[in-house]
Amino acid sequence: MFRFLPFALLICLTALAPAYGENWPQWRGPTSNGVAPAGSYPTEWSGEEHVAWKRKLPVSGSSTPAVWGELIFLTSAQGDENTLLCLNRDGQPQWETKLGAMRKGKHRKATSCNSSPVTDGQHVYAYFKSGDLACLDFDGKVIWQTNLQREFGEDTLWWDLGTSPVLTQRHVVIAVVQTGPSYIVAFDKQTGKLAWKRDRNLGAPVEAAQTYATPIVVEQDGKETLVVLGADHVTAHDAQDGSELWRVGGMNPKQDQYFRSISSPVSGTDIVVAPYARGSTVTAIKMGGQGDVTQSHVAWKKEDLGADVPTPIVMGNKLYICGDNGNRRGRLTCLELGTGEKLWELNLPRSRSSYSSSPILAGGKLYVTREDGVTFVVDPGETPQVVAENRLADEFTAATPVFTNGQILIRTFGHLYCIR
C-alpha cells in the first residue's frame, strides 16, 4: 500500500454533518437504477456557493466515486500508475494505492480510469483500462490482484474501456465484449480465484461487437441473474456459474457495423430496458424464459428514441431517458415502463455540449449533468419543468453524480466537488 500524497488544495466552505448512514456502492447507486437514497438534496449551487469542499484531482477521469460510510473511493492515476484514491467525507485524503502501469486513453472524454469502483462494505474493487482488477480493504491494502488482458488476451476495443465491475453475492464480475473473443468472467470476492468464465461471441459485425456498457445484477425467479447488453443482444446468465439463461437478439436487424453500445441496461419489475443503435432505439424485455426469447419476450420497442451514452432511470413504473444524439440531445422523455406509452417530454436548454453523465432521480427531482459542468434540476411532476440550472465554470464532466446524506459529489476532469 502507498500512503496518500498531499496532491491538492482543500477548500473548506461549510461544516459537514457527522451522520454517514447512506451508501453509494456503485456507479448507478444502491439499486443500479439511477435512484438515490431517500432524502433532501441541494437544488441550487455554483462553483463557489453551497460547495462544502473541492478537491483537486491528480489526473482527469470519468469514473464515478463509490461511497461507504465515511469513505469515498475513486479510480485515478499517479504518474504512470493506476491508482485507487480514498478520501473521507470531509474531502480529506486517507490513502492511495497504486495498481499497475497506466494505459492512456484515446478519446478526449476518456482516460485510463473510466471504470467506476464498487464496494460491498468490506472491500472495494477497482478495474482499469490496462486490464488490472484489484480487491482492497478499507485501509488500502491489496487483498488480491489480477490482470484480465494478461490472462485472457489483449483489449480490442476501438476506444477506451468503460465497463465497470459488478458484485454478486459471491463474485466480482467483468463483461469483456469486444471484437474478437468476448467473455464474462467471475472471480471469488474474497480470494480472487477464478470462479467461472463464459464465452459470449454472438456474431455482431465489426464495431457492433464492442460494448462499453456495465452489466446489472437482478433477481429472476428467486435466482441471482446477470444481464449483459452488447453485440446486438441482451443476454441473461446464472450468477453462480455464468451459464446463459435466455437471450434477445434482433437489436441490429440491418447489421450496421458501428452499433457499439455505451448506455447500460436498467431494470424494473420483471422488465429490462436496453438502449441501443447509438441512441436510436430503446427496447423493453420481459425477463424469463429459456433460450432465444426474441419473439416472445419483447414487451415494446421504440424507434427514434433512446440514449447513446447516458443510462436511463427506472423508478416504479416510470422510465426516464436523457437523449444525447442529434435533435434528441438534451431531451428528457418519461415513458410508462410496462407499455412504453410516452407520458411527457421536456427539452433542456440547448448547448454545443452533450451528455455523458447518467441522470439521477433524487429527492423527487431529476438531476441531469451536461459535459460543460452544468447540472439541470427538473421537477418531473404533472407539468415537468427546469427548476434550477447550476454551473461549475470551466469544468468538463463525464462522470455520474453521487447522492448520499443530503450531499452531492460531482467529479469533473479537474476536481471532486461536494455540494451541500
Secondary structure, 3 states (H helix, E strand, C coil): CECCCCCCCEEECCCCCCCCCCCECCCCCCCCCCECCCCCCCCCCECCCCEEEEEECCCCCCCCCEEECCEEEEEEEECCEEEEEEEECCCCEEEEEEEEECCCCCCCCCCCCCCCCEECCCEEEEECCCCEEEEEECCCCEEEEEEHHHHHCCCCCCCCCCCCCEECCCEEEEEECCCCCCEEEEEECCCCCEEEEEECCCCCCHHHHCECCCCEEEEECCEEEEEEEECCEEEEEECCCCCEEEEECCCCCCCCCCCCECCCCEEECCEEEEEEHHHCEEEEEECCCCEECHHHHEEEEEECCCCCCCCCEEECCEEEEECCCHHHCCEEEEEECCCCCEEEEEECCCCCCCCCCCCEEECCEEEEECCCCEEEEEECCCCCEEEEEEECCCCCCCCCCEEECCEEEEECCCEEEEEC
